[in-house]
Amino acid sequence: MRHQSHFNIYDFRQNTSLFREHEETRLRINIQSTNDMSLIFNTNNDDTPLTNLQELVLETFDESIIINFVASEEDGLTSNQRRFLGKLKRVLRNNDDSNIPNNERYISDLASFLCEQANLDEGLNLKMEPCLLRLAVGEERFTANVDKVGQRGEQLIWLLQVDAHRNSTSYKHGDLQLACAMIAAIELNYILFDRIRPSKLVGMKFMAGTVYFYSMKATEGYINELLGGLPQHEQINIHRFPQHGFSLADPTERKEILKCLSLLYREALSID
């Protein structure tokens, strides 16, 4: 006979990418939109874009220019600027209103490029790897993969999710999938270190040319309830910033994205 507290686990889909309201409610996940950056990053840190990122601000390049960009030896741009514009151009054209099939590989390529420019895979203190996680709920395990996971030492500190198209029909545009992967990362850190470490996990989502940032803090009470079965008393909150995302095709919003990536890098280095 199934224990009553575990009963609904057996109704769950086996992959968190397929989770819907049923699983969201029973896992007591609360996804909140915010325009308050301090809920995501330590805003006491310097938010000046890193040197590698400063050249990607490109203040005169809006969507109309980017989508028609053709690199040439006379364009006055650096190699990284050309690479960035070329990758962003492919994403924008792949997600416009035409009948070009959407393909998340373009978005993943752009996201990985920006993470590398932000030194999040610098090979010494920080590394970025494919994400292979399992969400534990009692004795059950659910595949909880997103695109990339960032580490400092053995600690998982940030996750990257790519949503294939700005008109994607995935549940909550992949927010629940990312939330479940973040919980799985917190569980793994908890098992490794026997405490919540780091105190906050950061997430990123690239939805075509729009970028969101996330933060999640979990209590030991919630994680212990989850490892024992479905949580009965505790819930977990995840904040998404900004409410409507930042567009990489807009120069002003692009600078905000580069600031956030720089804050993530500086915050990652400050983790014990």
Secondary structure, DSSP 4 states (H G I P E B T S, - for coil): ---GGGGGGGGS-SBGGG--HHHHHHTTEEEEE-S-GGGTS-TTS--SPPHHHHTT--TT--HHHHTT----TTS---HHHHHHHHHHHHHHHHTSSSSPPP-HHHHHHHHHHHHHHTTTT-SSSEEEEE---EEEETTEEEE---SEEEEETTEEEEEEEEES-TT--SGGGGHHHHHHHHHHHHHHHHHHHSS--SS-EEEEEEETTEEEEEEEE--HHHHHHHHHSS-SS--EEEEEEEEEEEETTSHHHHHHHHHHHHHHHHHHHH--
